[in-house]
Amino acid sequence: MANRIEWVGANTRLLRQIAAEFRETRPFAGMTIGTGIHLEPKTVALLLTLKDGGARLVATGNLNTTQADAVAYLRERGITVIGEATRDSIKHQGFLREVLASQPDILLDNGGDLFDLWRQAPTGNLIGGTEETTSGRARLEPLRSSLNLPILVINDSPIKQFAENEHAVGQSVLESYMRITNRVTNGQRVTVFGYGACGRGVALNFKGAHAKVSVVDRDPLKRLQAHLDGYDTPPRDEAIVSADLIVTVTGGGRILGDKDMPLFKDNVILANAGHFPTEIDNAALTGSSEVVATDVFSDGMASLKLRDGRTIHIIAEGHMVNLAGARPLGNSIESMDLGFALQARCLEAVALRRVDAASCVVPVPDDINERVANAYLDLCYQSAKSASSPA
C-alpha cells in the first residue's frame, strides 16, 4: 500500500463489501450527492463507495479538518472537491453554497450546514439525505416543517452511539491528547463537559489511563449516571478550578470563555472534542485583556500567558482535537467503517425512495441497523473461522 488512504481503504471491510454490491445495483445512477463532511482517509472510502453506486459527488469539508492528501486523492478519482482547509467560517459558507449550486439530488450533511442553507433557498430536485451528528440533529429538528424531506440521522443509530461515539471518540481523544502534548495522564485531574455517548467514552478512556475524572453536565440524569459510573460530579466552577485538562464534548454551544479565566489552574490544557469549534471560545480567550503574550507551537498548541503569571494552553484553537491537531487520525477505521456503512445504506434508502418526508430528521431505521450489524458480525465470524482453520 502506497499511503495511509489505501491502508484505510483496505481495512474498511464493510464499505468494500457494499461498494462491490453498488457496482452491480447502481442505486445512485444519474444522481448528484452533495457532501459537507470531514475530508480525511476514512471519508475518502465512503465517498468512493457512493461513486461506485453511480453517484456524481460534489464534496467540501468542515472547518479546519480538511486534509490535502484526501482532497488530492478524491480529485484524481473524478470527485469534485470544492475549497481547501480553512478556519474562516465565511469562506466555509461559500464552499457550502457552491456544493448546493451543483443542484444535488441528495445531501450528506455533517452539522446541519447544508440542509439549513438549502432550506433558505430550496431547489426542486433535492429528495433528502442524511445528517451525521448530534449537533446537526439538534439544529435541524426545529426546522422539520420547512425541510419536509426524508433526513436520516446517523448519530441516532445505536451502532453509531456505542461503536463510534462511546468507544472510538474516547479512544481517539485520549490518543490525540497524548500525541499532541506528550503529557502524562496518570494522576492528572481531567474534567469532561458533557456525558452523552462521546463524553462517556472520553471519561472512560481517561479513567482507564489512570486520570482522576470529573464530569459536568446540565442534565441531572446525566450527572447521576456519571456518579453511578464512578466519576466525581462537582459543581461546574469546582470542576474547572481543579482540572489539569478540560475536554468539552457537549455537541452544543459555548462552554468555556474569557469569564472562566479566573478559575483556570496554572498550566491547564483546554481541548474540544465537539463537532463545532464553539465550545471553547478561542477568540474571547486569546483576545482577553488578561493575556499579555501568546506562544503558538507548530503542532497547534497555543499558550496564553496571563497578567497574574498563570498560563493557559489551548489545543487546535478549540477545533476538534482528534481531527485538527498534529497528525490528525480521527476515530478508528473499524468504528468509522460501521458508521459509514450506515451512511451508505441510509443514502441508498433515500435514493430508492424507501423513506419519505415522514422520516424528516429521524433515527436510522431498524432494518438498516440490523443489516449493518449482521454484516459486520458475519465478517468477524468469517475472519475468526479462517484464522482457526488449519493451513
Salt bridges, closest charged atoms under 4 A:
GLU21 OE1 - ARG345 NH2 2.75
GLU21 OE2 - ARG371 NH2 3.62
GLU40 OE1 - LYS42 NZ 3.23
ASP52 OD2 - ARG23 NH1 2.91
GLU76 OE1 - ARG77 NH1 3.15
ASP113 OD1 - ARG139 NH1 2.64
ASP116 OD1 - ARG119 NH2 2.79
ASP116 OD2 - ARG139 NH2 3.28
GLU132 OE2 - LYS160 NZ 3.75
GLU141 OE2 - ARG144 NH2 3.91
ASP156 OD1 - ARG137 NH2 3.14
GLU164 OE2 - LYS160 NZ 3.59
GLU166 OE1 - ARG200 NH2 3.51
GLU175 OE2 - ARG179 NE 2.84
ASP237 OD1 - ARG236 NH1 3.41
ASP244 OD1 - LYS265 NZ 3.07
ASP258 OD1 - ARG254 NH2 3.01
ASP260 OD1 - ARG236 NH1 2.98
ASP281 OD2 - ARG254 NE 2.69
ASP295 OD2 - LYS305 NZ 4.00
ASP308 OD2 - ARG310 NE 2.84
GLU317 OE2 - ARG87 NH1 2.53
GLU348 OE1 - ARG345 NH1 3.14
